[in-house]
Amino acid sequence: MTAPTNDDRIRTLWVAMAEHWAQGDAVRFAANFSQDCDFTTVRGDKPSGRAGIAAGHEALFRTVYRGSTLTARVRDIRYLRDDIAAVNAESEITGPDGTVLARTHALAVLEFDAGAERWSITAFHNMVPLSTIDTPRA
Protein backbone atom coordinates (compact mmCIF):
# COMPACT_ATOMS: atom_id res chain seq x y z
CA MET A 1 0.00 0.00 0.00
CA THR A 2 1.29 3.45 -0.90
CA ALA A 3 1.72 6.02 1.87
CA PRO A 4 -0.69 8.95 1.61
CA THR A 5 0.68 12.08 -0.03
CA ASN A 6 0.36 15.53 1.50
CA ASP A 7 -2.43 16.26 -0.99
CA ASP A 8 -4.24 13.13 0.25
CA ARG A 9 -3.80 14.14 3.89
CA ILE A 10 -5.10 17.64 3.23
CA ARG A 11 -8.13 16.40 1.27
CA THR A 12 -8.83 13.90 4.08
CA LEU A 13 -8.95 16.79 6.54
CA TRP A 14 -11.89 18.28 4.59
CA VAL A 15 -13.59 14.86 4.50
CA ALA A 16 -13.22 14.68 8.31
CA MET A 17 -14.72 18.17 8.70
CA ALA A 18 -17.73 17.11 6.61
CA GLU A 19 -18.19 13.96 8.71
CA HIS A 20 -17.99 15.91 11.98
CA TRP A 21 -20.43 18.49 10.61
CA ALA A 22 -22.94 15.76 9.72
CA GLN A 23 -22.57 14.36 13.25
CA GLY A 24 -23.19 17.82 14.70
CA ASP A 25 -19.92 17.42 16.63
CA ALA A 26 -18.49 20.92 17.01
CA VAL A 27 -15.51 19.83 19.12
CA ARG A 28 -14.31 17.26 16.58
CA PHE A 29 -15.04 19.70 13.72
CA ALA A 30 -12.89 22.34 15.43
CA ALA A 31 -10.10 19.81 16.10
CA ASN A 32 -9.10 20.20 12.44
CA PHE A 33 -7.97 23.75 13.25
CA SER A 34 -4.90 24.80 15.24
CA GLN A 35 -5.39 25.96 18.85
CA ASP A 36 -4.78 29.57 17.80
CA CYS A 37 -6.35 29.46 14.33
CA ASP A 38 -7.13 32.83 12.76
CA PHE A 39 -10.71 32.09 11.63
CA THR A 40 -13.04 34.48 9.79
CA THR A 41 -16.67 33.46 9.31
CA VAL A 42 -18.79 34.28 6.27
CA ARG A 43 -20.22 37.21 8.27
CA GLY A 44 -16.78 38.55 9.16
CA ASP A 45 -16.88 37.36 12.78
CA LYS A 46 -13.54 36.33 14.30
CA PRO A 47 -13.99 33.58 16.92
CA SER A 48 -10.97 33.14 19.14
CA GLY A 49 -8.99 30.04 18.14
CA ARG A 50 -10.16 26.43 18.21
CA ALA A 51 -12.34 27.00 21.30
CA GLY A 52 -14.16 29.87 19.58
CA ILE A 53 -14.62 27.81 16.42
CA ALA A 54 -16.12 24.97 18.48
CA ALA A 55 -18.43 27.31 20.40
CA GLY A 56 -19.65 29.02 17.24
CA HIS A 57 -20.31 25.75 15.46
CA GLU A 58 -22.01 24.26 18.52
CA ALA A 59 -24.51 27.11 18.31
CA LEU A 60 -24.98 26.54 14.56
CA PHE A 61 -25.47 22.79 15.00
CA ARG A 62 -28.15 23.40 17.66
CA THR A 63 -30.05 25.98 15.59
CA VAL A 64 -30.08 26.95 11.91
CA TYR A 65 -27.84 24.08 10.71
CA ARG A 66 -29.25 21.33 12.93
CA GLY A 67 -29.29 18.08 10.94
CA SER A 68 -27.52 19.64 7.95
CA THR A 69 -24.67 18.16 5.93
CA LEU A 70 -21.55 19.75 4.56
CA THR A 71 -20.14 18.77 1.19
CA ALA A 72 -16.62 20.12 0.78
CA ARG A 73 -14.31 20.07 -2.22
CA VAL A 74 -10.67 21.10 -2.23
CA ARG A 75 -10.19 23.03 -5.47
CA ASP A 76 -6.45 23.49 -5.30
CA ILE A 77 -3.46 23.22 -3.01
CA ARG A 78 -0.37 25.40 -3.29
CA TYR A 79 2.65 24.56 -1.16
CA LEU A 80 4.36 27.69 0.11
CA ARG A 81 6.95 25.49 1.86
CA ASP A 82 7.11 21.77 2.53
CA ASP A 83 5.16 22.30 5.76
CA ILE A 84 2.85 25.20 4.75
CA ALA A 85 0.04 25.04 2.19
CA ALA A 86 -2.59 27.45 0.91
CA VAL A 87 -5.86 25.68 0.10
CA ASN A 88 -8.89 26.89 -1.82
CA ALA A 89 -12.02 24.93 -0.97
CA GLU A 90 -15.72 25.11 -1.79
CA SER A 91 -18.52 23.90 0.43
CA GLU A 92 -22.23 23.39 0.23
CA ILE A 93 -24.46 23.09 3.28
CA THR A 94 -27.65 21.11 2.73
CA GLY A 95 -30.58 20.99 5.12
CA PRO A 96 -32.22 17.76 6.28
CA ASP A 97 -34.91 18.23 3.61
CA GLY A 98 -32.32 18.51 0.81
CA THR A 99 -32.54 22.29 0.48
CA VAL A 100 -29.22 24.00 -0.18
CA LEU A 101 -28.78 26.43 2.71
CA ALA A 102 -25.44 27.95 1.74
CA ARG A 103 -22.56 27.73 -0.69
CA THR A 104 -19.22 28.98 0.55
CA HIS A 105 -15.65 29.39 -0.56
CA ALA A 106 -12.68 29.36 1.78
CA LEU A 107 -9.02 30.22 1.60
CA ALA A 108 -7.11 28.31 4.25
CA VAL A 109 -3.50 28.17 5.35
CA LEU A 110 -2.42 24.81 6.72
CA GLU A 111 0.69 23.84 8.63
CA PHE A 112 2.13 20.35 8.93
CA ASP A 113 2.98 19.26 12.47
CA ALA A 114 5.75 16.70 12.00
CA GLY A 115 5.46 15.47 15.61
CA ALA A 116 1.77 14.67 15.23
CA GLU A 117 2.16 13.77 11.54
CA ARG A 118 -0.90 15.80 10.61
CA TRP A 119 -1.94 18.97 8.86
CA SER A 120 -4.05 21.54 10.68
CA ILE A 121 -5.68 24.76 9.57
CA THR A 122 -3.91 27.81 11.01
CA ALA A 123 -5.84 30.50 9.10
CA PHE A 124 -9.28 30.22 7.51
CA HIS A 125 -11.26 32.89 5.68
CA ASN A 126 -14.74 31.73 4.76
CA MET A 127 -17.05 33.69 2.46
CA VAL A 128 -20.19 33.46 0.39
CA PRO A 129 -19.33 34.10 -3.27
CA LEU A 130 -21.29 36.95 -4.83
CA SER A 131 -22.56 34.63 -7.56
CA THR A 132 -24.55 32.65 -4.95
CA ILE A 133 -26.22 35.69 -3.39
CA ASP A 134 -29.54 36.81 -4.83
CA THR A 135 -29.01 40.32 -6.13
CA PRO A 136 -31.65 42.70 -7.44
CA ARG A 137 -31.82 42.84 -11.20
CA ALA A 138 -32.02 46.19 -12.95
Salt bridges, closest charged atoms under 4 A:
ASP38 OD1 - LYS46 NZ 2.30
ASP45 OD2 - ARG43 NH2 3.63
GLU58 OE2 - ARG62 NE 3.37
ASP83 OD1 - ARG81 NE 3.02
GLU90 OE1 - ARG73 NH2 2.55
GLU90 OE2 - ARG75 NH1 2.87
GLU92 OE1 - ARG103 NE 2.87
